[in-house]
Amino acid sequence: MPSEFLLWQNYPNPFNSSSVIKYSIPKSSQVTLRIFNTLGQEIKTLVNEEKTIGIYEINWDAVSSTGGLPSGVYFY
């Protein structure tokens, strides 16, 4: 069981057309995970729900989920 909130480095990095983001939750919590571009504009909300204790991975496919974002720098 996780003992702290953690957000791991995504892979592959640098981002290409998709990326895996891993995080852990030590207690049931509301989790919001958003993607932003370098201008600070929100691109996509990947998670916005109550999560139970655990370790999670989400695969963000920027090509199919957003209409085809170019490779580049994004923040989560």
N, C-alpha and C positions, 0 to 999 in steps of 0.2 A: 504494500500500500504506500502511496506517495506521502511524504511528510511535509511537503511544501508546494507552493504554486511554482511551476517551472514552465518556461517556454524555450524549447530547444531551437538550435539553428536549423533553418529549413535546408532541404537538399532536393535536387542539386542546387548548388550555389556557385556561380551566379545562376539566377533563374533563367530558364529557357521558355518552354511552352507550358510546363507544369511543374509543380513543386509540392513536396510533402512537408507539412507543418505538424510538429508533435508538441503536446503540452500535457501537464499533469495537474490534477485537482485533489488536494488533501481532504476536502470536505465538500458536501453538496453546495453548489454555488451557481449563481447566474453567470454564464460565460458569454462574452461577446468577442468575436475575432473578426477584425475588419482588415481589408487591404486598401492601402493608400498609394497614390503616385507621388513623385518627388515634389509636386506642387501642393501636397497636403489634401488633395481631393480624394474623397472616398470612392473606391472603384467597385468594391464588392463586400458584402457581409457574408462571411462563411459560416459563422456560428452565432446564434443569439437565442440561447435557451438555458434552462436549468440542467446542470450536469451533476451526476453522482461522483463519488470518490473514484479516481481511476486515472489511467494514462490513455490519452487519445491521440490519434493521428488523423489528419484530414489531407486529402489530395486535392490541391487547387489546380484545375485545368483551365488556364487563362484563355485558351483558344475557344473551347466550346461554351464556357460559362459566361463569358463577357462579350462574345462576338469577335474575338480575335485580338487580344492585346499584343503589342510587340514585346520582344525580349527587352529587358532593361531592369532598372532599379525600382523596387516596390517595397513598402514597409508594411508590417503587420503587427 
